[in-house]
Amino acid sequence: MRLPLLPRAAACLWGAVVFMPVGLNYMAFLLLLATMLVAGDWRERVQRLMAHPLRWPLAALVLWQLVVLVIGPHYAETGVNLWHGIRIPLTILLALMLTREEAVWAMRGFLGIAFFNIAYTAVFYFILLKFGVMPPMGVLKPMIMLVGNKSINDALLYTVLGAASAAWALQRLVEHRPYRAMAGFALTTVTVFIVNWNLPSRTSLLAMLVVLPLLCVHQWRSHWRGMALALAAVVVVLGLALREAPPMVEQKLAQGVSEIEAARAGAVSEGSWVVRYHMYTVTGRMIADRPLAGWGIGAWNQIWRERGPALLANYNMPHNDFLWMGSQTGLPGVAALLAVMLCAVWQAWKRPDLAGRVAFAATLIALLASCVNSALRDAQIGLSLLWVAMVFLRLAREPARAWQEVLPRRWRGTATD
């Protein structure tokens, strides 16, 4: 294989393993980094990066963490937290430095495995289980049933796919191609079904509820009448979807509300929202106590064990990336990380066509997930969701026809405006 082809293959591999266990994602991450180092085209890659608006917030995020590392105290978890603090911008940098062909192949890997997962899920539940067949699942298990944080990541990736499909379908409506629009909305419906039944995730449900109306705003932001009609239709569809959601979804939402009320009254338990309530309040006080430079890289774990409820002492991240960064590096660190994510969303928002719209959906989902979960700090999620979102953003810097190249040749011509 010629050297220029190696990063392309590595980018495709990373896209193809985003649903799989974190070890495979780390392998793809390191492989892409290594192949970029040996491919010998760094001048072009650096020029592409230096032309991107994200370069300044990324530089600020890295430099401020290094400053805090030098001036602040060190802890037992300093090394691992520094790694994750550097891995986050490095993941973004790798995506932004992809060539057009590499980004196309990365997206092919993601879409290929996503459609395979949907097909395998259907076969597993509607054919294999009906006949009492339980195949060995291995790396496929988190894709089809709830298994820890990797399944949360997989639900978020399905949400990205569903939102992108909805954006594509909205564009087909504008072009008066109703059958193609129906196909796009059908795929969105499948992804909503998965994140409600197979991989129930409140984070994914919240992201879908926020992103779908905003896609209509993006589509019709210059046509107020069309925007109003589209928003009304989306609200009706989402309302019906929530009404027909399985009892488990309603129970989880009601359980969350009761957990918050119990936590405010002083209750301590392993309930998801109880844990978040205590994490957010304790971490907020950490930031208030040391707002300038925080407590130091790796501090959250030790301070949490000292200040948080003893029952919850074993948690190693606060389920909010901005609180995590703020507790370690103060408000400047929060500002830098927030600037990275908001800049990504804004760059996608500014592009008014379909390429910008799908990138807007992907980056916004990553931002929302990082506000209610450790979607960046947790490598189970951050090596997949962030990578896919930034590949969407990378393609938003290319002409619309770049998306045609992602699809099989016979389907080309359907993915552009």
Disulfide bonds with the S-S distance in Angstrom:
none
